[in-house]
Amino acid sequence: MKDNKNAKMQNDIPDVTENPLFHDTWKLLKKYRDVVWSLELSVQQVRNNFEIEYGNSIEDFLDSIYLAGADLSGSSLEYHAKCIERSHKMLKLMENAVELLRSKHKHGESYYWILYYTFLSPQQLRNVEEIIEKLQPHIRNISFRTYYRKRQEAIEALSSVLWGYTSKDCVEVLEKFFPDNPDGSKMA
């Protein structure tokens, strides 16, 4: 019965996954744990394979290669390094955006905890009830409906940090500062 009630409450709130403005942020958040796990496995696998094959750490090897002036262009080592670097950059972008949201947004602290327990914590929680239970010390008396509403707001705020305002948002903001004249022309 609780699941039906939760589904009904969730259906009353617009689905952020269907909004094209926030779709990319939603996808990033949904993949975050998988990317972190995959990146950690890739780095560990490359390190282990390298130590087995070459008998020393990858850092020591790269230092000696660079000192010798060797070029690794086109090698599988370069390919793996670039994949790891790309994933690492994406994670840093997300972490920096979340930290900026947390420290600068007026609701940043509560948004942070919602994003953390929903998407970013190392272990995925089983369900919304468990997420809400974890949120209790940070957001008092949070209901299912409030959770879904604030989750959407948090994703929208994070989207603004990641992608900036959309042109539509900018036009709406500009129109507030420079409303149309009665004759239809814009005020300068």
C-alpha positions in Angstrom: 0.0 0.0 0.0 2.9 2.4 0.8 4.3 1.8 -2.7 1.0 2.8 -4.3 0.9 5.9 -2.1 4.5 6.8 -3.0 3.8 6.2 -6.7 0.7 8.5 -6.6 2.7 11.2 -4.8 5.4 10.9 -7.3 2.9 11.1 -10.2 1.6 14.4 -8.8 5.0 16.0 -9.3 6.3 16.8 -12.8 8.9 14.2 -13.9 12.3 15.8 -14.2 13.5 13.0 -16.5 11.0 14.1 -19.2 12.1 17.8 -19.1 14.7 18.2 -21.9 16.4 21.1 -20.0 17.3 18.7 -17.1 17.6 15.4 -18.9 21.4 15.5 -19.2 21.8 16.3 -15.5 19.4 13.5 -14.6 21.5 11.1 -16.8 24.7 12.2 -15.2 23.3 11.7 -11.7 21.8 8.3 -12.5 25.2 7.2 -13.9 27.4 8.7 -11.2 27.8 5.7 -9.0 28.5 3.4 -12.0 31.1 5.8 -13.4 32.8 6.1 -10.0 32.9 2.3 -9.7 34.0 1.8 -13.3 36.8 4.4 -12.9 38.1 2.9 -9.7 38.1 -0.6 -11.3 39.8 0.7 -14.5 42.6 2.5 -12.6 43.1 -0.5 -10.3 43.2 -2.9 -13.3 45.6 -0.8 -15.3 47.9 -0.5 -12.2 47.8 -4.2 -11.5 48.4 -5.2 -15.2 51.2 -2.7 -15.4 53.0 -3.9 -12.3 52.7 -7.5 -13.5 53.9 -6.7 -17.0 56.6 -4.2 -16.2 57.6 -4.9 -12.6 57.1 -1.4 -11.3 54.3 1.2 -10.8 52.8 3.0 -13.6 53.8 6.4 -12.1 57.5 5.3 -12.0 57.3 4.0 -15.6 55.7 7.1 -16.9 58.3 9.3 -15.2 61.1 7.3 -16.8 59.4 7.4 -20.2 58.9 11.1 -20.1 62.5 11.7 -18.9 63.7 9.5 -21.8 61.5 11.5 -24.3 59.5 8.5 -25.5 56.2 9.0 -27.3 53.2 6.9 -26.3 50.9 8.3 -29.0 48.5 5.7 -30.3 49.4 3.0 -27.8 46.9 1.1 -25.8 48.4 2.7 -22.7 47.6 6.2 -24.0 44.1 5.0 -24.9 43.4 3.7 -21.4 45.0 6.8 -19.8 42.7 9.1 -21.9 39.6 7.1 -21.0 40.4 7.3 -17.3 41.2 11.0 -17.6 37.9 11.7 -19.4 35.9 9.9 -16.7 37.9 11.6 -14.0 37.2 15.0 -15.6 33.4 14.3 -15.7 33.5 13.2 -12.0 35.4 16.4 -11.0 33.0 18.5 -13.0 30.0 16.9 -11.2 31.7 17.2 -7.7 32.7 20.8 -8.3 29.1 21.7 -9.4 27.6 19.9 -6.4 30.0 21.7 -4.0 29.2 25.1 -5.6 25.5 24.4 -5.3 26.0 23.3 -1.7 28.1 26.3 -0.7 26.4 29.1 -2.7 22.7 28.3 -3.3 20.2 29.5 -0.8 18.9 26.0 -0.3 22.3 24.4 -1.1 22.7 22.4 2.0 19.4 20.6 1.8 19.7 20.1 -1.9 23.2 18.6 -1.4 21.9 16.0 1.1 19.0 15.1 -1.3 21.4 14.7 -4.2 23.9 12.8 -2.0 21.5 10.2 -0.6 19.6 9.9 -3.9 22.5 9.7 -6.4 26.0 10.3 -5.0 26.5 8.2 -1.9 28.8 5.2 -2.4 26.0 2.7 -1.6 22.7 3.1 -3.3 19.8 3.1 -0.8 17.0 0.6 -1.4 14.0 3.0 -1.7 12.7 6.5 -1.1 11.7 5.6 2.5 15.3 4.8 3.2 16.4 8.1 1.6 13.9 10.1 3.6 15.1 8.3 6.8 18.7 9.4 6.0 17.6 12.9 5.3 15.8 13.4 8.6 18.9 14.8 10.5 19.3 17.3 7.6 15.7 18.2 6.6 13.3 17.9 9.5 9.8 16.3 8.9 10.4 15.7 5.2 7.4 13.9 3.5 7.4 11.9 0.3 5.8 14.8 -1.6 8.4 17.3 -0.2 11.2 14.9 -1.1 10.1 14.6 -4.8 9.5 18.3 -5.1 12.9 19.2 -3.5 14.6 16.5 -5.5 13.4 18.2 -8.7 14.4 21.6 -7.5 17.9 20.3 -6.6 18.3 18.8 -10.1 17.1 22.1 -11.7 19.6 24.1 -9.5 22.4 21.7 -10.3 21.5 21.9 -14.0 21.9 25.7 -13.8 25.4 25.2 -12.3 26.4 22.6 -14.9 24.9 24.1 -18.0 24.2 27.7 -17.1 20.9 29.4 -17.8 19.1 28.3 -21.0 18.4 31.0 -23.5 14.7 30.8 -22.5 15.6 31.5 -18.9 17.7 34.4 -19.9 14.9 35.9 -22.0 12.5 35.6 -19.1 15.0 37.3 -16.7 15.7 40.0 -19.2 12.0 40.7 -19.8 11.7 41.3 -16.0 14.4 43.9 -16.1 13.5 45.4 -19.5 9.7 45.0 -19.9 7.9 45.8 -23.1 6.8 49.4 -23.6 3.0 49.9 -24.1 3.8 50.3 -27.9 5.4 46.8 -28.0 9.0 48.0 -28.3 11.7 46.9 -25.8 13.0 49.4 -23.3 16.8 49.9 -23.6 
